[in-house]
Amino acid sequence: MSERYPKSAALFARARKVIPGGIYGHVTPAATVPGAMPSFAVEGRGCRYRDADGNEFIDFMCGYGPMLLGYHHPEVEAAAAEARARGSAFNHPTELTVALAEALVARIDFADWAVFAKNGSDLTTWAVQVAREATGRRKVLKVRGAYHGTHAWCSPGHGGLLAEDRAHVAEFAWNDEAALEDLFRRHRDDVAAVIVTPFHHPAYADSAEPSAGFVAAVNRLCAAHGALLVLDDVRCFPRLHLGGSHLAYGWRPDLAVYCKAIGNGHPLAACVGRAGYQATASRVFLTGSYWHDPAPLAAALKVLEVAERENVPARLERTGRRFVEGFLALGEKHGVRLRASGPAAMPYVRVADDPGFQKTQDLCAAAAREGVYIHPHHNWFLGLAHTDEEIDEALARIGRALQMQ
Ligand SMILES: Cc1ncc(COP(=O)(O)O)c(C=O)c1O
């Protein structure tokens, strides 16, 4: 570690003195391969970033999703800078809030309104409140192992939580329509919402796309029981479909939450919904000190424009396939059995027959030594900045990493 990442190590030692855990949450080094991957970043351009020690990586995590168009995208940065030059936290929203709501309503087929916040967690929780307000019911049905944010009703952690926080949350298994049906039977007339992600992307497990039968059952059961379907599109939008990831799989949401990539790194989250819930939504209190900051809103408007112009989902599907197929072919060549899952734009590849993830961690550590950042336990992200040449360069480096396994 210290040979390749001495500054990361020194910064982490400093951080541990003044920050609980040193680095917390999903970016904690403990979630990757501690000591074998960098812990602090300095700058990024396109699909590459540099860590605190000056090591450069071709990045397949894209900041855990936000960097859809690449680090420091010139058009997005110019739009954000222009808005920033005029100010940040005013006493009022600016026209940009209205313009972005209009842009989302124009692009998302079922959406008639939009609200904005800063984090996915802000709005998955708010969406659940809107569902409770709309139905007068209590229960929220969620998929086991699905992540919807840090708030008490769904946090995957333990600290500071009460049993009461989850008293009205019930879980079912992904792609198990019978289990969902059973929950609707058990909580008859008390289900406010079902919340799902477009595909299942749990940490420390393979990703799983939804079966057609599961999507149909979720849509049918929500409609039949008058429960709202909340699509947590925080991680996927707009990598899978420019009109919302529901269109990639056939979900029929009442509310959808977007976040990570919507501002290409500028902090913003959005929730959109059907007209029938607009009045309800206006009764569920929503605010935050910085939520009308114009710069991220300007960035998001530019992201939507560029993503459309460049047909980002088709492009990521193509480059993602090139990457995953190339990766699997290299595994065969070097005698390492690999397993790929998830859509091509957000793939996850790991070593097969590796229940403790040790071999996958070794592979990711070796890839980091070769200058490719891939994660051992979390789905990866393609971005517009990954050119064919960069994919091929990354594959050449991964070939060397596989050779060491
Ligand atoms: C599917 C999903 N939902 C919700 C969240 C929470 O978003 P945030 O971290 O912005 O609060 C995340 C974050 O990773 C996510 O991936």
The ligand as a Tripos MOL2 file, in Angstrom:
@<TRIPOS>MOLECULE
LIG
   16    16     1     0     0
SMALL
NO_CHARGES

@<TRIPOS>ATOM
      1 C1        -30.7840    3.0690   -5.7020 C.3       1 LIG1
      2 C2        -30.3900    4.1570   -4.7510 C.ar      1 LIG1
      3 N1        -31.3370    4.7780   -4.0400 N.ar      1 LIG1
      4 C3        -31.0540    5.7630   -3.1720 C.ar      1 LIG1
      5 C4        -29.7500    6.1450   -2.9700 C.ar      1 LIG1
      6 C5        -29.4520    7.2390   -1.9840 C.3       1 LIG1
      7 O1        -28.9720    8.3550   -2.6550 O.3       1 LIG1
      8 P1        -28.0500    9.4150   -1.8800 P.3       1 LIG1
      9 O2        -26.7890    8.7170   -1.5350 O.co2     1 LIG1
     10 O3        -27.8470   10.4900   -2.8930 O.co2     1 LIG1
     11 O4        -28.8180    9.8700   -0.7000 O.co2     1 LIG1
     12 C6        -28.7220    5.5340   -3.6870 C.ar      1 LIG1
     13 C7        -27.3310    5.9020   -3.4830 C.2       1 LIG1
     14 O5        -26.4160    5.1710   -3.7850 O.2       1 LIG1
     15 C8        -29.0390    4.5080   -4.5950 C.ar      1 LIG1
     16 O6        -28.1020    3.8770   -5.3010 O.3       1 LIG1
@<TRIPOS>BOND
     1     1     2 1
     2     2     3 ar
     3     2    15 ar
     4     3     4 ar
     5     4     5 ar
     6     5     6 1
     7     5    12 ar
     8     6     7 1
     9     7     8 1
    10     8     9 2
    11     8    10 1
    12     8    11 1
    13    12    13 1
    14    12    15 ar
    15    13    14 2
    16    15    16 1
@<TRIPOS>SUBSTRUCTURE
     1 LIG1         1 GROUP 0 **** ****
